[in-house]
C-alpha cells in the first residue's frame, strides 16, 4: 500500500468519521468534527436539532451565489459484526480499499468535501459568493427531521442555495463515471380492500377481498403510466407486500392489505397517479381505503452551470465525461431542488453500500476531493 495514499488527509478524516457509530438517527459527534474543521476556515456553523435528528448548516460568506455540499452522517445498521471481514466501525485499510460502515455511503464523500474546501479556501480566500454545508443525521431514516426541516428553515429566512452537490455514491465502476442530475419521484400506497369474513365451505355467505381485488391488481400491474422522456424511464408500479387471512386454512379473510410503490417521471404527477389508481379500483367496484405517502417529487437539473462545471471537472480528472443519469432510488436532493437550486449527485462507487464489508477505493476518494475542488474553482472564481 502506498503510504502517501494511506496518510492522505481525505483518508484520515474518513477513518475518523467511520469510527463513530452514527447509526441513524444518531450523529455520534460526526458533525462536531466537521464543524471544527469548517470554523477554522471562517465558516459560521449552526446546529439545527429537530426531535431526534441533528443537522448542520455551515456557511462561509454572506452573499450569493451559494455553492452547497449536502450529505449525511448517519449510516444504516451493520448487522452481525461476525459477518464482516473487518469490524464495521473500525476503519480498516486493506489492498487499496477503506473498509467500514459508511465508507461509501457517505462518510468518504464528507471527508472529500471537507478537504477539498480546505484546499480551495487556502488558494482562494477571497472567493466570490458563499460556500455552504447542509449535513443531516436523518437521511437513512424516516427523512422527517433532517434535510426537509433545514430547507424549511432556510426558506423561511429567504436563504437560497444556488448550486448543490449531494455526495451520494453515484458512481458504478470508478469515481465520476455516473453523475445523477435528477431522480424519479416516489409515491407509496397502503391499500385495504374490505370483504366479509366467513367459512371457506360457505363462500356464498362471505365475500373474499383477495378474489375481488386480484383483477384490479392485474390491471394496475399491466398499465402503462407514461412513456418517460429523454431523462427518465417510464413510470413503474410495483407491489411490495400483500397480506390477508387469519392464519387458518378454513377462513375467508375479511380484509386484504396491499403495499405498492410508484417510481415516476416528470411526465406525470402524484395527484394524477392517485386519481388513476382510484379510477381502476372504482371500476372494479371494490370497497377500499388507501393511505398515500409521497416520499419525494421527481427533480431534474437537465442543464446549467452546475452540470457544465461537473462534466468539465470529471473529464479533467478522470479522462472522460460522466454519464448523466436519473436512475436509482431517492436522495435528499429531492428536498433541495424544489427551492430552485441546481442539484447533482456525485460520489464514489455504490457497489457495496448497505452491504456487509462496505468499502471504497482510497484513490477514488482522493480523486473525488480533486473533482470537488475543481467544481468550486469553476463556479466561485
Secondary structure by P-SEA (a helix, b strand, c coil): ccccccccaaaaaaaaaaacccccccccaaaaaaaaaaaaaccbbbbbbcccbbbbbbbccccccbbbbbbbccccccccccccccccccccccccccccccccccaaaaaaaaaaaaaaaaaccccccbbbbbbbccccccccccaaaaaaaaaaacccccbbbbbccccccccccbbbcbbbbbbbbbbbbbbbbbccccccccccccccaaaaaaaaaaccccccccccccbbbbbcccccccccccccccbbbbbbcccccccccaaaaaaaaaaaaaaacccbbbbbbcccccccccccaaaaaaaaaaaaaccbbbbbbccccccccccccccccbbbbbbcccccccccbbbbbaaaaaaaaaaaaaaaaaccc
